[in-house]
Amino acid sequence: MIKPKNDIAQVKRTIRDYFHRQVDVTVNLGRNKIVRFSGELSGVYPALFTVRPSEEGFLGKTSYSYAEVLCGSVVVRPVLK
């Protein structure tokens, strides 16, 4: 059994701190497919959060669950200025 470093409440608090900030998102889609984009964390909800991509023609999923962050398939980092 893998012991998580964080719990889901810690992930929610961290994501809530990034609300309305620019973030870099890395999504592991499996089979060596990785999507990276930057955007604004536009919505924080009880079960998921949404990111509005900066690129206009972005075609992809922009809402993610906190469990995806906890499992490591989605990584959200603030953009350092």
Backbone as a chain_set.jsonl record, in Angstrom:
{"seq": "MIKPKNDIAQVKRTIRDYFHRQVDVTVNLGRNKIVRFSGELSGVYPALFTVRPSEEGFLGKTSYSYAEVLCGSVVVRPVLK", "coords": {"N": [[0.838, -1.186, 0.0], [0.536, 2.199, -0.816], [1.606, 4.988, 0.928], [0.136, 8.085, 1.213], [1.584, 11.377, 0.924], [0.178, 13.636, 1.435], [-3.152, 14.608, 2.389], [-6.528, 14.652, 1.166], [-7.751, 16.984, 2.038], [-5.605, 18.711, 2.477], [-4.698, 19.034, -0.152], [-6.916, 20.365, -1.258], [-6.814, 22.788, 0.192], [-4.38, 23.842, -0.714], [-4.877, 24.155, -3.484], [-6.966, 25.997, -3.308], [-5.571, 28.221, -2.402], [-4.315, 29.019, -4.737], [-6.287, 30.243, -6.216], [-7.614, 32.323, -8.752], [-5.087, 32.896, -9.729], [-2.209, 32.727, -11.901], [-1.287, 29.611, -13.188], [0.784, 26.745, -13.821], [0.039, 23.8, -15.479], [0.403, 20.332, -15.511], [-0.462, 17.428, -17.079], [-0.756, 14.0, -16.884], [-1.557, 11.743, -19.197], [-1.282, 9.081, -19.547], [0.421, 6.26, -21.094], [2.795, 7.534, -21.947], [1.916, 10.084, -22.684], [1.851, 13.403, -22.222], [0.508, 16.46, -21.237], [1.076, 19.877, -21.187], [0.265, 23.064, -19.98], [-0.45, 26.56, -19.456], [-2.433, 28.709, -17.403], [-5.27, 30.408, -15.899], [-6.402, 29.733, -12.656], [-9.607, 29.28, -12.433], [-11.925, 28.432, -11.125], [-13.022, 27.061, -8.043], [-14.341, 24.354, -6.569], [-16.369, 22.139, -4.465], [-15.832, 19.422, -5.265], [-14.162, 19.535, -7.456], [-11.827, 21.467, -9.519], [-11.317, 24.219, -11.798], [-9.462, 25.249, -14.681], [-8.656, 27.992, -16.677], [-7.351, 28.033, -19.754], [-4.518, 29.839, -21.101], [-3.939, 29.85, -23.774], [-5.65, 30.363, -26.785], [-6.694, 28.485, -28.646], [-6.824, 26.077, -27.271], [-7.494, 22.706, -26.925], [-8.819, 20.599, -24.823], [-9.206, 18.953, -21.646], [-10.234, 20.903, -18.928], [-11.054, 20.825, -16.332], [-10.496, 19.416, -13.188], [-10.255, 16.837, -10.734], [-9.656, 16.801, -7.188], [-8.59, 14.438, -6.366], [-7.143, 13.551, -8.561], [-4.941, 15.225, -8.443], [-3.913, 14.456, -5.989], [-3.199, 11.802, -6.539], [-1.227, 12.203, -8.391], [-1.468, 12.374, -11.138], [-2.135, 14.807, -12.148], [-0.467, 17.87, -12.004], [-0.222, 20.907, -10.401], [1.158, 24.044, -10.44], [2.079, 27.239, -9.165], [2.695, 30.113, -11.228], [5.776, 31.578, -11.263], [6.764, 34.873, -10.885]], "CA": [[0.0, 0.0, 0.0], [1.284, 3.443, -0.902], [1.16, 5.982, 1.892], [0.178, 9.427, 0.617], [2.248, 12.428, 1.695], [-0.856, 14.604, 1.782], [-4.515, 14.107, 2.353], [-7.346, 15.402, 0.219], [-8.005, 18.311, 2.606], [-4.408, 19.517, 2.221], [-4.712, 19.349, -1.581], [-7.95, 21.394, -1.455], [-6.319, 24.06, 0.722], [-3.334, 24.32, -1.607], [-5.523, 24.625, -4.714], [-7.731, 27.202, -2.963], [-4.605, 29.318, -2.312], [-3.968, 29.424, -6.099], [-7.484, 30.751, -6.877], [-7.434, 33.551, -9.536], [-3.673, 33.111, -10.016], [-1.693, 31.998, -13.053], [-0.692, 28.341, -12.8], [1.24, 25.805, -14.836], [-0.616, 22.515, -15.265], [0.968, 19.184, -16.211], [-1.424, 16.335, -16.996], [-0.259, 12.733, -17.398], [-2.693, 11.038, -19.789], [-0.94, 7.669, -19.681], [1.125, 5.842, -22.312], [3.777, 8.571, -22.288], [1.268, 11.288, -23.209], [1.838, 14.438, -21.196], [0.051, 17.758, -21.734], [1.447, 20.99, -20.314], [-0.264, 24.361, -20.393], [-0.591, 27.524, -18.367], [-3.72, 29.394, -17.407], [-5.729, 30.96, -14.626], [-7.281, 28.868, -11.874], [-10.809, 30.11, -12.494], [-13.014, 27.976, -10.275], [-12.719, 26.081, -7.001], [-15.611, 23.776, -6.133], [-16.144, 21.083, -3.47], [-15.321, 18.161, -5.79], [-13.21, 19.741, -8.554], [-11.413, 22.836, -9.803], [-11.21, 24.462, -13.235], [-8.379, 26.119, -15.128], [-8.922, 28.625, -17.959], [-6.061, 28.09, -20.451], [-4.121, 31.106, -21.71], [-3.938, 29.663, -25.224], [-7.025, 30.469, -27.274], [-7.144, 27.297, -29.364], [-6.552, 24.879, -26.476], [-8.53, 21.669, -26.937], [-8.503, 19.622, -23.801], [-9.971, 19.023, -20.411], [-9.744, 21.96, -18.043], [-11.554, 20.648, -14.964], [-9.785, 18.298, -12.592], [-10.647, 16.531, -9.359], [-8.561, 16.866, -6.224], [-7.995, 13.101, -6.307], [-6.144, 13.479, -9.632], [-3.752, 15.898, -7.925], [-3.397, 13.616, -4.926], [-2.593, 10.619, -7.152], [-0.064, 12.609, -9.156], [-1.689, 12.439, -12.572], [-2.213, 16.234, -12.469], [0.388, 18.69, -11.17], [-0.549, 22.327, -10.529], [2.172, 24.873, -9.785], [1.889, 28.652, -9.486], [3.698, 30.71, -12.108], [6.619, 32.508, -10.514], [7.032, 36.08, -11.672]], "C": [[0.877, 1.242, 0.0], [0.726, 4.428, 0.111], [1.243, 7.365, 1.266], [0.896, 10.414, 1.531], [1.219, 13.423, 2.211], [-2.194, 13.893, 1.91], [-5.324, 15.037, 1.449], [-7.64, 16.811, 0.736], [-6.814, 19.24, 2.372], [-4.346, 19.937, 0.754], [-5.735, 20.451, -1.855], [-7.486, 22.751, -0.955], [-5.265, 24.663, -0.2], [-3.929, 24.889, -2.888], [-6.3, 25.911, -4.446], [-6.805, 28.42, -2.849], [-4.211, 29.846, -3.691], [-5.131, 30.061, -6.848], [-7.218, 32.13, -7.487], [-5.962, 33.9, -9.738], [-3.3, 32.327, -11.259], [-0.986, 30.741, -12.554], [-0.187, 27.601, -14.035], [0.644, 24.451, -14.494], [0.084, 21.463, -16.123], [0.03, 18.015, -15.983], [-0.805, 15.096, -17.633], [-1.47, 11.935, -17.879], [-2.435, 9.539, -19.94], [-0.263, 7.387, -21.008], [2.043, 6.927, -22.853], [3.172, 9.799, -22.964], [1.151, 12.295, -22.065], [1.455, 15.754, -21.854], [0.436, 18.806, -20.712], [0.833, 22.267, -20.877], [-0.295, 25.275, -19.188], [-1.923, 28.232, -18.519], [-4.052, 29.922, -16.034], [-6.635, 29.952, -13.935], [-8.575, 29.639, -11.667], [-11.94, 29.666, -11.586], [-12.561, 26.929, -9.279], [-14.049, 25.627, -6.418], [-15.34, 22.643, -5.154], [-15.51, 19.804, -4.029], [-14.273, 18.332, -6.877], [-12.816, 21.197, -8.651], [-11.231, 22.976, -11.308], [-10.07, 25.437, -13.509], [-8.759, 26.67, -16.495], [-7.579, 28.788, -18.674], [-5.8, 29.46, -21.074], [-4.174, 31.028, -23.228], [-5.379, 29.621, -25.727], [-7.534, 29.192, -27.925], [-6.94, 26.009, -28.594], [-7.742, 23.93, -26.533], [-8.142, 20.613, -25.928], [-9.35, 19.856, -22.571], [-9.383, 20.104, -19.511], [-10.365, 21.893, -16.652], [-10.957, 19.357, -14.423], [-10.284, 18.076, -11.17], [-9.416, 16.616, -8.466], [-7.861, 15.517, -6.109], [-6.941, 12.925, -7.394], [-4.844, 14.152, -9.203], [-3.099, 15.031, -6.857], [-2.678, 12.388, -5.471], [-1.364, 10.958, -7.996], [-0.268, 12.649, -10.654], [-1.87, 13.87, -13.061], [-1.326, 16.992, -11.475], [0.072, 20.144, -11.454], [0.485, 23.115, -9.738], [1.895, 26.334, -10.12], [3.014, 29.145, -10.374], [4.469, 31.722, -11.275], [6.958, 33.688, -11.399], [8.346, 36.681, -11.293]], "O": [[1.856, 1.316, 0.743], [-0.479, 4.675, 0.151], [2.318, 7.779, 0.831], [0.829, 10.304, 2.756], [1.374, 13.985, 3.296], [-2.326, 12.717, 1.572], [-4.838, 16.086, 1.027], [-7.765, 17.74, -0.062], [-6.997, 20.426, 2.1], [-3.981, 21.073, 0.45], [-5.448, 21.379, -2.612], [-7.736, 23.765, -1.606], [-5.265, 25.871, -0.436], [-3.541, 25.969, -3.332], [-6.29, 26.82, -5.275], [-7.218, 29.535, -3.167], [-3.813, 31.004, -3.809], [-4.978, 30.394, -8.023], [-6.664, 33.006, -6.823], [-5.623, 35.072, -9.902], [-3.987, 31.377, -11.632], [-0.188, 30.796, -11.618], [-0.675, 27.81, -15.145], [0.73, 24.002, -13.352], [0.326, 21.676, -17.311], [-0.247, 17.645, -14.842], [-0.378, 15.135, -18.787], [-2.302, 11.506, -17.079], [-3.304, 8.811, -20.42], [-0.362, 8.183, -21.942], [2.067, 7.203, -24.052], [3.85, 10.478, -23.735], [0.448, 12.067, -21.081], [2.001, 16.123, -22.893], [0.165, 18.655, -19.521], [0.874, 22.518, -22.082], [-0.182, 24.829, -18.046], [-2.468, 28.34, -19.617], [-3.227, 29.89, -15.12], [-7.531, 29.384, -14.559], [-8.642, 30.54, -10.831], [-12.838, 30.459, -11.301], [-11.808, 26.018, -9.622], [-14.79, 26.423, -5.842], [-14.192, 22.218, -5.018], [-14.723, 19.162, -3.333], [-13.561, 17.38, -7.197], [-13.378, 22.056, -7.971], [-11.019, 21.989, -12.012], [-9.758, 26.313, -12.703], [-9.143, 25.908, -17.382], [-6.751, 29.594, -18.248], [-6.721, 30.148, -21.514], [-4.428, 32.031, -23.895], [-6.223, 28.927, -25.16], [-8.706, 28.852, -27.766], [-6.885, 24.939, -29.2], [-8.868, 24.318, -26.223], [-7.23, 19.821, -26.166], [-10.105, 20.824, -22.477], [-8.165, 20.196, -19.358], [-10.209, 22.83, -15.869], [-10.919, 18.338, -15.112], [-10.685, 19.019, -10.489], [-8.282, 16.515, -8.934], [-6.673, 15.457, -5.79], [-5.949, 12.227, -7.183], [-3.76, 13.693, -9.565], [-1.876, 14.889, -6.825], [-1.655, 11.976, -4.923], [-0.548, 10.08, -8.28], [0.68, 12.933, -11.387], [-1.77, 14.127, -14.261], [-1.419, 16.787, -10.265], [0.091, 20.575, -12.607], [0.674, 22.899, -8.54], [1.512, 26.64, -11.25], [4.144, 28.663, -10.292], [3.883, 32.612, -10.659], [7.39, 33.514, -12.539], [8.741, 37.705, -11.851]]}, "num_chains": 1, "name": "protein.A"}
